[in-house]
Amino acid sequence: MDKTKRGIALFITLLIIASILSIVAVSFSYLEKARHDASRVSALIQGNLLYKHTTNILKRIFPKGKADSKKLDILYTMPLMLSAKKSDFMVNLQCRPILVGVPIVWLDEDFSKKTPARYELAREVLTTIMELYEIRNPSQFETALFAVITGKEEADREYSKRLTLPKGFSSKKQFERFLLDYRLRYDDENIYKVPWEQYFTFIDVTKNAVIDGGYLSVELISSAFDIPIDIVREGWIINSEFETKPTLTKFLEDNGVMIKPNKRLFSDKGLNAIHCEQTYAYRDGHYRFSFDYSDERSVNFEFNGRI
């Protein structure tokens, strides 16, 4: 009987020890997670400081209303890197033009009411995409797309309600959510074959915004001005250190397009509309954030975390 009692007591003791060890293990995992979260928060604070300093520098280099094509070319072709030999400090800034496509909000007739040519251009580009990439049900895709862009009740409002999207798109991520939903609903993989950012821009724009004529994508030039895309690829210099870089007007003239680009749609030179990604070293890791900059206004800050 005593042996039985001792066995039971030993079993209970072992059970308690096992429970204590499991609690200790869980506690250590929580402490490690807390340490990791604290490190991430510190890195985010550091990123916010760098973001503020970077945007202040951009404001000085690219003040509102004063675009400098030479400075833009340098910024786009030569990533800026700073580092300190005596420490692990490192910052790498890479930027690209952001208004290289048609603002997708131009597909909203109400938004483009004062300049109908904007709506006409956006519809023309969308039609080209439907044909070129063989979207299986163009009318259904357009109906769903217009539902989110316009927010009108007569459109297919189920999309914007289910996706909890506001009226329109203010980022590429929101548009990607729409594409995923459409892909799952209609089993059309062809929508992922489209290089959407080469045709459309997914940011908030003012009603006076124009497309960056200095850095247009070859896909948009081909679609908007009916020039074979292979010819555009050969002759259109997007980023160049050469002073002889052609303007959009000159490029079109050289390729037999005598109609000058509509100034309400296209700028003839580069714009201060920039998307930047900044990588920096902090403690024992590297982190990244991104943002959009346009005429002394920065939006869409996104902390991408550790890389």
C-alpha positions, -999 to 999 in steps of 0.1 A, spaced: 0 0 0 29 23 9 45 16 -25 12 25 -42 10 58 -23 46 66 -31 40 58 -68 10 81 -69 29 108 -51 58 105 -75 35 106 -105 18 137 -92 53 153 -85 64 145 -121 31 159 -134 36 192 -115 72 194 -127 61 189 -163 35 215 -159 60 240 -144 84 233 -172 57 238 -199 48 271 -182 84 282 -181 88 273 -218 56 293 -227 69 322 -206 102 322 -225 84 321 -258 63 351 -248 95 369 -236 111 362 -269 81 375 -288 80 406 -266 117 412 -273 111 407 -311 80 430 -310 100 457 -291 128 455 -317 102 458 -345 86 489 -328 121 505 -324 128 498 -360 95 513 -370 103 545 -349 137 547 -367 119 542 -400 95 571 -393 125 594 -385 142 585 -417 109 589 -436 105 624 -422 141 634 -431 138 619 -466 106 637 -475 121 670 -462 151 665 -485 128 657 -515 109 689 -508 141 709 -511 152 691 -543 118 689 -559 98 719 -548 61 722 -558 56 732 -594 93 730 -603 101 697 -620 137 692 -630 141 664 -656 179 661 -650 175 657 -613 147 632 -619 168 612 -643 196 610 -617 172 600 -589 157 572 -611 189 558 -625 212 561 -595 200 547 -562 212 568 -533 233 550 -507 247 564 -475 268 544 -449 291 550 -420 324 530 -417 325 533 -379 290 520 -374 264 497 -390 244 527 -403 233 523 -438 205 538 -459 196 530 -495 169 550 -514 154 538 -547 127 558 -565 107 555 -597 81 577 -614 46 569 -603 23 586 -628 34 565 -658 -1 551 -664 -36 564 -666 -51 572 -632 -77 545 -628 -102 570 -614 -105 585 -649 -128 555 -656 -153 574 -634 -173 596 -658 -183 620 -630 -146 625 -620 -137 632 -657 -167 652 -665 -148 685 -671 -123 667 -694 -141 639 -712 -109 630 -730 -96 615 -698 -125 591 -696 -122 583 -733 -84 575 -729 -90 553 -699 -118 533 -717 -96 529 -747 -67 516 -727 -90 492 -708 -105 479 -741 -70 473 -754 -62 453 -722 -94 432 -726 -84 422 -761 -46 419 -758 -47 397 -727 -79 378 -737 -99 385 -706 -126 358 -707 -156 380 -698 -148 417 -705 -183 430 -698 -185 413 -664 -150 425 -655 -158 461 -665 -191 460 -645 -173 448 -614 -144 473 -619 -168 502 -624 -187 492 -593 -157 499 -571 -145 529 -590 -178 548 -592 -196 534 -561 -229 537 -580 -259 515 -570 -267 505 -605 -233 489 -608 -224 456 -591 -221 469 -556 -215 434 -542 -178 438 -548 -173 470 -528 -195 457 -500 -178 423 -497 -143 437 -500 -151 466 -476 -134 489 -501 -141 526 -502 -151 542 -534 -123 539 -559 -87 527 -554 -61 545 -535 -33 519 -537 -22 489 -557 -30 466 -528 -66 475 -529 -67 468 -566 -50 434 -560 -77 425 -535 -103 433 -562 -84 411 -587 -82 382 -563 -119 383 -556 -127 385 -593 -103 356 -600 -119 334 -574 -154 343 -585 -151 339 -622 -120 316 -626 -102 339 -650 -65 336 -646 -58 359 -676 -63 390 -654 -30 382 -637 -12 382 -671 -18 420 -673 10 443 -662 -16 466 -647 9 492 -633 22 498 -669 -13 508 -680 -29 524 -649 -20 543 -617 -36 534 -584 -32 564 -563 -54 593 -553 -50 622 -578 -65 656 -581 -88 666 -609 -60 686 -624 -35 657 -625 -18 647 -657 2 616 -668 40 619 -665 50 624 -702 87 621 -694 85 585 -681 55 569 -698 55 531 -699 60 516 -733 27 497 -729 8 529 -724 25 547 -753 17 518 -776 -19 517 -765 -27 554 -764 -9 564 -796 -14 532 -817 24 525 -822 36 489 -823 51 481 -789 84 467 -804 90 501 -820 83 519 -787 107 496 -769 135 504 -793 131 541 -794 116 553 -761 143 561 -735 126 560 -701 157 568 -680 188 583 -696 219 604 -687 220 618 -722 209 654 -728 193 644 -761 166 624 -744 135 631 -766 103 646 -752 70 628 -757 61 652 -785 94 647 -803 92 609 -799 57 608 -814 67 630 -843 97 608 -850 73 578 -852 48 594 -876 22 606 -850 15 642 -861 -12 648 -834 5 664 -804 -4 649 -770 -33 665 -752 -18 688 -725 -47 680 -702 -38 643 -703 0 642 -707 28 664 -695 56 668 -720 83 665 -693 88 647 -661 67 654 -630 75 655 -593 54 624 -588 76 597 -572 74 563 -555 103 556 -532 115 526 -513 140 531 -485 161 503 -470 180 508 -437 201 489 -413 190 489 -376 207 469 -349 211 434 -363 186 436 -391 176 454 -423 142 470 -428 123 487 -455 95 512 -459 79 529 -490 59 560 -497 46 582 -526 57 618 -530 41 644 -552 44 682 -551 56 684 -515 30 659 -503 39 624 -492 12 597 -488 8 559 -486 36 553 -461 40 516 -456 64 499 -432 74 466 -448 93 453 -418 124 432 -417 138 419 -450 
